Structures are given as C-alpha cells and as structure tokens.
Amino acid sequence: MLDTMQQMEVFPTTVDLKRIDPSLNMRRFYRMSVQPDLFGGACLVREWGRIGFRGQMLIELHDDEGKAVTALMKLHATKKRRGYRAAVAQN
C-alpha cells in the first residue's frame, strides 16, 4: 500500500484563476484553498481582486475537508462559467 503522502490527490485543494479582458479593462484573479482549522474542521479560504492589488479575503468554515472541497469545486465551476481560466505559472 502507498503512503498517504505519496498518493495523488483526486480533488484539488488549491485553485488559481484569472480573467483578463483588455476590451473591458478587466484583469482579475480568484484564488481558493482548503486549509485545516484548529478544531478538526476545514476552511475554504477565498481571495479575489484586481491583478497587482491586494484584493479581498473570505474564510468559510466547514465541518470537514470533504465539504470544503465540495464547496471549492462548486465555486470553481461557477467561476469558469463566468469566464475565469486556470492561471498559468510563470518562471
């Protein structure tokens, strides 16, 4: 059996999205990550704003990691419908 650290994750726990439309002067980012909290639950940390600026942050508390990942996946689908795309890592 593989160690749990060696297994691939089926569901992402971090998502980075961007929406860039020069005709609308739009350069936005949306970042989500699932993180454990101090009480055995999980938090969905959401950050969004204009690229190059600090933006805003919201922390949603969930009972367990599964519920937080489900919320992340639903929000990811909503953002994709609104025109956000996966951010490409730059070197």
Secondary structure, DSSP 8 states (H G I E B T S, - for coil): ---TTTS--SS-SEEEEEEEEGGGTEEEEEEEEEEE-TTS-EEEEEEEEETTS--EEEEEEESSHHHHHHHHHHHHHHHHHTT-EE-----
